[in-house]
Amino acid sequence: MIPLDLITALPELLLACLAMALLMFGVFRGDGATPMVLLLSVVTLVVLIGLIALGPRGEGVAFDGLFISDFYGDFMKVLVLVGSATAMAMSLRYFEAEGVVRFEYPILMLFATLGMMMMISANDLIALYLGLELQSLSLYVIAAIRRDSLRSTEAGLKYFVLGALSSGMLLYGASLIYGFAGTTNFETLADVFAELTAAGHGPSLGVIVGLVFLLSGLAFKISAVPFHMWTPDVYEGAPTPIAAFFATAPKIAAIALLARIMMGPFIEFVAQWQQIVVVISIASMVLGAFAAIYQTNIKRLMAYSSIGHVGFALVGLAAGTEEGLRGLIVYMSIYVIMNLGTWGCILCMRQKGVMVEGIEDLKGLSKNHPMMALALGIFMFSMAGIPPLAGFFGKLYVFLAAIEAGLYALAVIGVLSSVVGAFYYLRIVKLMYFDEPVEAFDTPIGREMTVVLTGTSLLVLLFFVVPGPVIRGAAAAAAALFAG
């Protein structure tokens, strides 16, 4: 008979075993094995997507309650795997062109993805930390994978130092919660806090302080204000496909973990943590909208854009309701597709074999590369929230949830921030279609990039035609978390 733990955590166990097998293969074959390791890594992630999406695993806990499997976790894991697999597929041509082909980077991306999946299914503060650190340690290394680049080394060092600080804050918060509640298990914590509430007692000061530190550590991982300071420098300094990876999969995992904690063990204290989330959301939306206006480097612009998008996603979490969680999941589903497509376009910005990152380099793109300009235009309009593109529906669902929860000021500030943010998205469209061309980008862009740009742009453009699968999936995922 197959042990229940093995069935519940089958995707994670498979990923761990295959990542270690590929590591051994790379060690014996050397850097020449990189294309094969990368291909097998992408295939592994695609197989896991199929296993999670189609496999009848159901709900369950494993490893003495440290790990939980439910539909909410499965839905978010699919988003993470899609982001990881696409970012990995887009990376090989870049590293070959830059002459930095190392078999370690796809392996590290696999281990980071494993950490993200463990984060999403964490059912205990200890399991949460293990998954978070497995992801973080891998990301620190791949941020600085270009050892001959000063910018890449600086990015990795900044990420490591600030990441260590955030981990310390998170651990301190977890220790306070354990000290005052006597447990680290999410389900037991929920029972303890429910009993306190039923008895008419509010949370103790120690639990509230611990929750603040826990939120601060997780806010760093999603690059929410005021813990965003690492994001622009790391996105600019890290290799472009690695920055694309940072902007998608880790964001999904950290948001999913944050929602599981707030909507799970701490749902009884929604009045306390809602205030913190509202402030972080407003600060992220406003800073993301205004700071990006003055950027000249498109990777830094995308960093501030991601900070703003996290603020919009947190609007759904701040609602503290099942509708708010559904809106958050819909928003992150659309976010990952928009960002993968946009970063794909950025990876195609190459002149005479050299990557360029200036926003001014996009001038007249519609005349030199009309299809690429069309795709990037779709993504920019979608990120600005222009109907009927997918980005509009993402914002619509989180704002509706905020209004239903009575957070009118938050919804109004979100709409105004979206209007300000539309300026720098539309400026890129203006450069591409109304300015005189500069030096043309290299062609061809590669088959894998053509597939990514075509697929993501069609999903964003035609989302309003068939929104049902994402909406229904998000609703079922939110219901699963609240039912648990």
VEXDREN-2710 file (C-alpha; in Angstrom, 1 decimal):
% VEXDREN-2710
k/r/px/py/pz
1/MET/0.0/0.0/0.0
2/ILE/1.4/3.5/-0.9
3/PRO/1.9/5.7/2.1
4/LEU/-0.5/8.6/2.3
5/ASP/2.4/11.1/2.8
6/LEU/3.8/10.0/-0.6
7/ILE/0.5/10.5/-2.4
8/THR/-0.1/13.9/-0.8
9/ALA/3.3/15.3/-1.5
10/LEU/4.0/13.4/-4.7
11/PRO/4.7/16.4/-7.0
12/GLU/7.2/17.9/-4.5
13/LEU/9.0/14.5/-4.0
14/LEU/9.2/13.9/-7.7
15/LEU/10.7/17.4/-8.3
16/ALA/13.2/16.9/-5.5
17/CYS/14.4/13.5/-6.9
18/LEU/14.5/14.7/-10.5
19/ALA/16.4/17.9/-9.5
20/MET/19.0/15.9/-7.7
21/ALA/19.3/13.4/-10.6
22/LEU/19.8/16.3/-13.0
23/LEU/22.4/17.8/-10.7
24/MET/24.4/14.6/-10.7
25/PHE/24.1/14.4/-14.5
26/GLY/25.4/18.0/-14.9
27/VAL/28.3/17.3/-12.5
28/PHE/29.5/14.4/-14.6
29/ARG/28.9/15.9/-18.0
30/GLY/29.9/19.5/-17.2
31/ASP/28.6/22.7/-18.8
32/GLY/28.2/21.0/-22.1
33/ALA/25.2/19.3/-20.6
34/THR/23.4/22.6/-20.0
35/PRO/21.0/22.4/-23.0
36/MET/20.0/18.8/-22.1
37/VAL/19.6/19.7/-18.4
38/LEU/17.5/22.8/-19.3
39/LEU/15.3/20.8/-21.6
40/LEU/14.7/18.0/-19.1
41/SER/14.0/20.6/-16.4
42/VAL/11.3/22.2/-18.5
43/VAL/9.8/18.8/-19.3
44/THR/9.8/18.0/-15.6
45/LEU/7.9/21.1/-14.8
46/VAL/5.4/20.5/-17.6
47/VAL/4.8/17.0/-16.4
48/LEU/4.2/18.3/-12.9
49/ILE/1.7/20.8/-14.2
50/GLY/-0.2/17.8/-15.8
51/LEU/0.1/15.7/-12.6
52/ILE/-1.3/18.5/-10.4
53/ALA/-4.0/19.7/-12.8
54/LEU/-5.2/16.2/-13.7
55/GLY/-4.2/14.0/-10.8
56/PRO/-7.0/12.9/-8.4
57/ARG/-5.0/13.6/-5.2
58/GLY/-7.7/15.4/-3.3
59/GLU/-7.2/17.0/0.1
60/GLY/-4.9/15.7/2.8
61/VAL/-2.1/16.5/5.2
62/ALA/1.3/14.8/5.4
63/PHE/4.5/14.7/7.5
64/ASP/2.6/15.0/10.8
65/GLY/0.6/18.0/9.8
66/LEU/3.5/20.1/8.4
67/PHE/2.3/19.8/4.8
68/ILE/-1.2/20.3/3.4
69/SER/-2.6/19.5/-0.1
70/ASP/-5.8/21.2/-1.2
71/PHE/-7.3/22.7/-4.3
72/TYR/-6.1/26.2/-3.3
73/GLY/-2.5/24.9/-3.2
74/ASP/-2.9/23.0/-6.4
75/PHE/-4.2/26.1/-8.3
76/MET/-1.4/28.3/-7.1
77/LYS/1.3/25.6/-7.7
78/VAL/0.2/25.4/-11.4
79/LEU/0.7/29.2/-11.7
80/VAL/4.2/28.8/-10.1
81/LEU/5.1/26.0/-12.4
82/VAL/3.9/27.8/-15.5
83/GLY/6.0/30.8/-14.5
84/SER/9.1/28.7/-13.8
85/ALA/8.8/26.6/-16.9
86/THR/8.3/29.6/-19.2
87/ALA/11.1/31.6/-17.6
88/MET/13.4/28.6/-18.0
89/ALA/12.5/28.1/-21.6
90/MET/13.2/31.7/-22.4
91/SER/16.6/31.6/-20.8
92/LEU/18.8/29.3/-22.9
93/ARG/19.2/31.6/-25.9
94/TYR/20.1/34.5/-23.6
95/PHE/22.8/32.6/-21.8
96/GLU/24.3/31.2/-25.0
97/ALA/24.4/34.7/-26.5
98/GLU/26.0/36.1/-23.3
99/GLY/28.5/33.2/-23.2
100/VAL/27.4/32.2/-19.6
101/VAL/26.2/28.7/-20.1
102/ARG/26.3/26.9/-16.8
103/PHE/24.3/23.8/-16.0
104/GLU/23.7/25.0/-12.4
105/TYR/21.2/27.7/-13.2
106/PRO/18.3/25.4/-14.3
107/ILE/19.0/23.1/-11.3
108/LEU/18.9/26.1/-8.9
109/MET/15.6/27.2/-10.6
110/LEU/14.2/23.8/-10.0
111/PHE/15.2/23.9/-6.3
112/ALA/13.7/27.4/-6.0
113/THR/10.5/26.1/-7.5
114/LEU/10.5/23.2/-5.0
115/GLY/10.8/25.7/-2.2
116/MET/7.9/27.7/-3.6
117/MET/5.7/24.6/-3.8
118/MET/6.6/23.8/-0.2
119/MET/5.7/27.4/0.8
120/ILE/2.3/27.1/-0.8
121/SER/1.5/23.9/1.0
122/ALA/3.0/24.9/4.3
123/ASN/0.7/24.0/7.3
124/ASP/3.2/25.0/10.0
125/LEU/5.5/27.9/10.7
126/ILE/8.5/25.6/10.6
127/ALA/7.5/24.2/7.2
128/LEU/6.8/27.7/6.0
129/TYR/10.4/28.7/6.9
130/LEU/11.9/25.6/5.3
131/GLY/10.2/26.3/2.0
132/LEU/11.0/30.0/2.1
133/GLU/14.7/29.4/2.7
134/LEU/15.0/26.7/0.1
135/GLN/13.6/29.2/-2.4
136/SER/15.6/32.2/-1.1
137/LEU/19.0/30.5/-1.0
138/SER/18.5/29.3/-4.6
139/LEU/17.4/32.8/-5.7
140/TYR/20.4/34.5/-4.1
141/VAL/22.8/32.4/-6.1
142/ILE/21.1/32.7/-9.5
143/ALA/20.8/36.5/-9.0
144/ALA/24.6/36.6/-9.1
145/ILE/25.1/33.7/-11.6
146/ARG/27.1/36.1/-13.9
147/ARG/30.2/36.2/-11.7
148/ASP/32.1/38.3/-14.3
149/SER/29.4/41.0/-14.1
150/LEU/29.7/43.7/-11.3
151/ARG/26.0/44.5/-11.6
152/SER/25.0/40.9/-11.2
153/THR/27.3/40.3/-8.2
154/GLU/26.0/43.5/-6.6
155/ALA/22.4/42.4/-7.2
156/GLY/23.0/39.0/-5.6
157/LEU/24.8/40.5/-2.6
158/LYS/22.0/43.1/-2.0
159/TYR/19.4/40.4/-2.3
160/PHE/21.3/38.1/0.1
161/VAL/21.9/40.8/2.8
162/LEU/18.3/42.2/2.8
163/GLY/16.8/38.7/2.4
164/ALA/18.7/37.5/5.5
165/LEU/17.3/40.5/7.4
166/SER/13.8/39.7/6.3
167/SER/14.3/36.0/7.3
168/GLY/15.4/37.1/10.8
169/MET/12.3/39.3/11.2
170/LEU/10.1/36.4/10.0
171/LEU/11.7/34.0/12.5
172/TYR/11.4/36.4/15.3
173/GLY/7.7/36.8/14.6
174/ALA/7.2/33.1/14.4
175/SER/9.0/32.6/17.8
176/LEU/6.7/35.2/19.4
177/ILE/3.6/33.5/18.0
178/TYR/4.8/30.1/19.3
179/GLY/5.7/31.6/22.7
180/PHE/2.3/33.0/23.2
181/ALA/0.2/30.4/21.5
182/GLY/2.2/27.3/22.3
183/THR/2.1/25.8/18.8
184/THR/3.4/26.4/15.3
185/ASN/0.7/24.3/13.5
186/PHE/-1.7/26.4/11.5
187/GLU/-4.8/24.3/12.3
188/THR/-4.0/24.3/16.0
189/LEU/-3.3/28.0/15.9
190/ALA/-6.7/28.6/14.3
191/ASP/-8.4/26.5/17.0
192/VAL/-6.5/28.4/19.8
193/PHE/-7.4/31.8/18.4
194/ALA/-11.1/30.8/17.7
195/GLU/-11.4/29.7/21.4
196/LEU/-10.0/33.1/22.5
197/THR/-12.5/34.9/20.3
198/ALA/-15.4/32.8/21.5
199/ALA/-14.4/33.5/25.1
200/GLY/-14.5/37.2/24.3
201/HIS/-10.8/37.7/24.6
202/GLY/-8.8/39.5/22.0
203/PRO/-5.3/38.5/20.8
204/SER/-2.5/39.1/23.3
205/LEU/0.0/41.9/22.5
206/GLY/2.8/39.3/21.9
207/VAL/0.8/37.6/19.2
208/ILE/0.0/40.9/17.5
209/VAL/3.7/41.9/17.6
210/GLY/4.7/38.5/16.2
211/LEU/2.1/38.8/13.5
212/VAL/3.6/42.2/12.5
213/PHE/7.1/40.7/12.2
214/LEU/5.7/37.8/10.3
215/LEU/4.0/40.1/7.9
216/SER/7.1/42.2/7.5
217/GLY/9.2/39.2/6.5
218/LEU/6.6/38.1/4.0
219/ALA/6.2/41.7/2.6
220/PHE/9.9/41.6/1.7
221/LYS/9.4/38.4/-0.3
222/ILE/6.6/40.0/-2.4
223/SER/8.5/43.3/-2.6
224/ALA/5.7/45.4/-1.0
225/VAL/6.4/48.9/0.3
226/PRO/8.3/49.6/2.6
227/PHE/10.3/46.4/2.0
228/HIS/10.7/46.9/-1.7
229/MET/14.1/48.6/-1.8
230/TRP/15.9/45.5/-3.2
231/THR/13.6/45.1/-6.2
232/PRO/14.8/47.7/-8.7
233/ASP/18.5/47.0/-8.2
234/VAL/18.1/43.2/-8.3
235/TYR/15.9/43.3/-11.4
236/GLU/18.4/45.6/-13.2
237/GLY/21.5/43.7/-12.1
238/ALA/20.3/40.1/-12.5
239/PRO/20.4/38.4/-15.9
240/THR/17.2/39.3/-17.7
241/PRO/15.6/35.8/-17.8
242/ILE/16.4/35.5/-14.1
243/ALA/14.7/38.8/-13.5
244/ALA/11.7/37.5/-15.4
245/PHE/11.7/34.5/-13.1
246/PHE/11.8/36.7/-10.0
247/ALA/8.9/38.8/-11.3
248/THR/6.6/35.8/-11.7
249/ALA/6.9/32.5/-9.8
250/PRO/8.3/33.7/-6.4
251/LYS/5.7/36.5/-6.3
252/ILE/2.9/34.0/-6.8
253/ALA/4.3/31.7/-4.1
254/ALA/4.8/34.4/-1.5
255/ILE/1.3/35.9/-2.1
256/ALA/-0.2/32.4/-1.9
257/LEU/1.6/31.8/1.4
258/LEU/0.6/35.2/2.8
259/ALA/-3.0/34.5/1.9
260/ARG/-2.9/31.0/3.5
261/ILE/-1.6/32.5/6.8
262/MET/-3.9/35.5/7.0
263/MET/-7.0/33.6/5.8
264/GLY/-6.2/30.5/7.8
265/PRO/-4.8/30.6/11.4
266/PHE/-5.2/34.4/11.7
267/ILE/-8.6/34.9/10.2
268/GLU/-10.1/35.6/13.6
269/PHE/-7.8/38.6/13.9
270/VAL/-8.8/40.1/10.6
271/ALA/-9.5/43.5/12.2
272/GLN/-5.9/43.7/13.4
273/TRP/-4.0/42.6/10.3
274/GLN/-6.4/44.3/7.8
275/GLN/-5.1/47.7/8.9
276/ILE/-1.5/46.6/8.1
277/VAL/-2.4/45.1/4.7
278/VAL/-4.4/48.2/3.8
279/VAL/-1.4/50.5/4.5
280/ILE/1.0/48.3/2.7
281/SER/-1.3/48.0/-0.3
282/ILE/-1.8/51.8/-0.6
283/ALA/1.9/52.5/-0.2
284/SER/2.8/49.9/-2.9
285/MET/0.2/51.1/-5.4
286/VAL/1.2/54.8/-5.0
287/LEU/4.9/54.2/-5.0
288/GLY/4.7/51.8/-8.0
289/ALA/2.6/54.4/-9.9
290/PHE/4.8/57.4/-9.3
291/ALA/8.3/56.0/-9.0
292/ALA/8.1/54.3/-12.4
293/ILE/7.4/57.5/-14.3
294/TYR/11.0/58.7/-14.2
295/GLN/12.6/55.4/-15.1
296/THR/14.7/55.1/-18.3
297/ASN/15.7/51.4/-17.9
298/ILE/12.9/49.1/-18.8
299/LYS/13.9/46.4/-16.2
300/ARG/13.7/49.0/-13.4
301/LEU/10.4/50.2/-14.8
302/MET/9.1/46.6/-14.6
303/ALA/10.4/46.4/-11.0
304/TYR/8.3/49.3/-9.9
305/SER/5.5/48.0/-12.0
306/SER/5.6/44.7/-10.0
307/ILE/5.6/46.6/-6.8
308/GLY/2.4/48.4/-7.9
309/HIS/0.8/45.1/-9.0
310/VAL/1.5/43.6/-5.6
311/GLY/-0.3/46.6/-4.1
312/PHE/-3.4/45.9/-6.3
313/ALA/-3.3/42.2/-5.4
314/LEU/-3.2/43.1/-1.7
315/VAL/-6.5/45.0/-2.1
316/GLY/-8.2/41.6/-2.5
317/LEU/-6.4/40.2/0.6
318/ALA/-7.3/43.4/2.7
319/ALA/-11.0/42.6/2.1
320/GLY/-10.6/39.6/4.3
321/THR/-13.4/37.7/2.6
322/GLU/-13.8/34.8/0.3
323/GLU/-14.6/37.2/-2.6
324/GLY/-11.5/39.1/-1.9
325/LEU/-9.4/36.0/-2.0
326/ARG/-11.0/35.0/-5.3
327/GLY/-10.1/38.4/-6.7
328/LEU/-6.5/38.1/-5.5
329/ILE/-6.2/34.7/-7.2
330/VAL/-7.7/36.0/-10.5
331/TYR/-5.4/39.0/-10.3
332/MET/-2.3/36.8/-9.8
333/SER/-3.3/34.4/-12.6
334/ILE/-3.5/37.3/-15.1
335/TYR/-0.4/39.0/-13.6
336/VAL/1.8/36.0/-14.3
337/ILE/0.7/35.8/-18.0
338/MET/1.1/39.5/-18.6
339/ASN/4.6/39.6/-17.0
340/LEU/5.9/36.5/-18.8
341/GLY/4.9/38.1/-22.1
342/THR/6.4/41.5/-21.3
343/TRP/9.7/40.0/-20.1
344/GLY/9.7/37.9/-23.3
345/CYS/9.6/41.1/-25.3
346/ILE/12.4/42.6/-23.1
347/LEU/14.5/39.5/-23.9
348/CYS/14.1/40.2/-27.6
349/MET/15.6/43.7/-27.2
350/ARG/19.0/42.9/-28.7
351/GLN/21.1/45.0/-31.1
352/LYS/24.1/43.5/-32.9
353/GLY/24.1/40.6/-30.4
354/VAL/24.1/42.9/-27.4
355/MET/21.2/43.3/-24.9
356/VAL/19.8/46.8/-24.6
357/GLU/17.5/47.9/-21.7
358/GLY/16.7/51.5/-22.4
359/ILE/13.1/52.5/-22.9
360/GLU/14.3/54.9/-25.7
361/ASP/15.5/51.8/-27.6
362/LEU/11.8/50.9/-28.2
363/LYS/11.3/54.0/-30.5
364/GLY/9.7/53.1/-33.8
365/LEU/9.5/49.4/-32.9
366/SER/6.2/49.1/-34.8
367/LYS/8.0/49.9/-38.1
368/ASN/10.9/47.5/-37.6
369/HIS/9.1/44.6/-35.7
370/PRO/5.3/45.1/-36.0
371/MET/4.3/41.8/-34.4
372/MET/6.6/42.3/-31.4
373/ALA/5.3/45.9/-31.0
374/LEU/1.7/44.6/-31.2
375/ALA/2.4/42.0/-28.5
376/LEU/4.1/44.5/-26.2
377/GLY/1.3/47.0/-26.8
378/ILE/-1.2/44.4/-25.7
379/PHE/0.7/43.8/-22.5
380/MET/1.1/47.5/-21.7
381/PHE/-2.6/48.2/-22.3
382/SER/-3.5/45.2/-20.1
383/MET/-1.2/46.2/-17.3
384/ALA/-2.7/49.7/-17.4
385/GLY/-6.2/48.1/-16.9
386/ILE/-7.7/49.1/-20.2
387/PRO/-10.8/47.0/-21.1
388/PRO/-11.5/44.5/-22.5
389/LEU/-8.0/43.1/-21.9
390/ALA/-7.3/40.7/-19.1
391/GLY/-5.6/43.2/-16.7
392/PHE/-8.9/45.2/-16.5
393/PHE/-10.7/42.1/-15.1
394/GLY/-8.0/41.4/-12.6
395/LYS/-8.4/44.9/-11.1
396/LEU/-12.1/44.8/-11.4
397/TYR/-12.4/41.7/-9.1
398/VAL/-10.1/43.1/-6.4
399/PHE/-11.8/46.5/-6.4
400/LEU/-15.3/44.9/-6.2
401/ALA/-14.2/42.8/-3.3
402/ALA/-12.8/45.9/-1.5
403/ILE/-16.1/47.8/-2.1
404/GLU/-18.2/44.8/-0.8
405/ALA/-16.0/44.8/2.4
406/GLY/-16.6/48.5/2.9
407/LEU/-13.0/49.6/2.0
408/TYR/-14.1/52.4/-0.2
409/ALA/-11.0/54.6/0.3
410/LEU/-8.7/51.7/-0.6
411/ALA/-10.7/51.1/-3.8
412/VAL/-10.7/54.8/-4.8
413/ILE/-6.9/55.1/-4.2
414/GLY/-6.4/51.9/-6.2
415/VAL/-8.3/53.3/-9.2
416/LEU/-6.4/56.6/-9.0
417/SER/-3.1/54.8/-8.8
418/SER/-4.1/52.8/-11.8
419/VAL/-4.8/56.0/-13.7
420/VAL/-1.3/57.4/-12.8
421/GLY/0.4/54.1/-13.7
422/ALA/-1.3/54.1/-17.1
423/PHE/1.0/57.0/-18.0
424/TYR/4.2/55.0/-18.2
425/TYR/2.6/52.0/-19.8
426/LEU/1.0/54.2/-22.5
427/ARG/4.3/56.1/-22.9
428/ILE/5.9/52.9/-24.2
429/VAL/3.1/52.4/-26.7
430/LYS/3.6/56.0/-27.8
431/LEU/7.4/55.4/-28.3
432/MET/6.7/52.3/-30.3
433/TYR/4.0/53.7/-32.6
434/PHE/4.5/57.4/-32.9
435/ASP/8.3/58.1/-32.6
436/GLU/10.9/57.7/-35.4
437/PRO/12.7/54.4/-35.4
438/VAL/16.1/53.9/-33.9
439/GLU/18.4/51.0/-34.6
440/ALA/16.4/47.9/-35.3
441/PHE/16.5/44.8/-33.0
442/ASP/18.1/41.6/-34.1
443/THR/16.0/38.9/-35.8
444/PRO/15.0/36.1/-35.6
445/ILE/13.9/36.1/-32.0
446/GLY/13.8/32.3/-31.7
447/ARG/11.0/29.7/-31.8
448/GLU/10.5/29.4/-28.1
449/MET/10.2/33.2/-27.8
450/THR/7.7/33.3/-30.7
451/VAL/5.6/30.7/-28.9
452/VAL/5.7/32.5/-25.6
453/LEU/4.8/35.9/-27.1
454/THR/2.0/34.5/-29.2
455/GLY/0.5/32.4/-26.5
456/THR/0.6/35.1/-23.7
457/SER/-0.7/37.9/-26.0
458/LEU/-3.6/35.8/-27.2
459/LEU/-4.5/34.8/-23.6
460/VAL/-4.4/38.5/-22.5
461/LEU/-6.3/39.7/-25.6
462/LEU/-9.0/37.0/-25.6
463/PHE/-9.5/36.5/-21.8
464/PHE/-12.9/38.3/-21.9
465/VAL/-14.1/35.7/-24.5
466/VAL/-13.6/32.7/-22.2
467/PRO/-13.0/33.9/-18.6
468/GLY/-14.9/31.0/-17.1
469/PRO/-12.0/28.6/-16.4
470/VAL/-9.9/31.1/-14.5
471/ILE/-12.9/32.6/-12.6
472/ARG/-14.3/29.2/-11.6
473/GLY/-10.9/27.9/-10.7
474/ALA/-10.2/30.9/-8.5
475/ALA/-13.6/30.7/-6.8
476/ALA/-13.1/27.0/-6.1
477/ALA/-9.5/27.6/-4.8
478/ALA/-10.8/30.4/-2.5
479/ALA/-13.6/28.2/-1.2
480/ALA/-11.2/25.4/-0.5
481/LEU/-9.0/27.6/1.7
482/PHE/-12.0/29.0/3.6
483/ALA/-13.5/25.5/4.0
484/GLY/-10.2/24.3/5.5
END
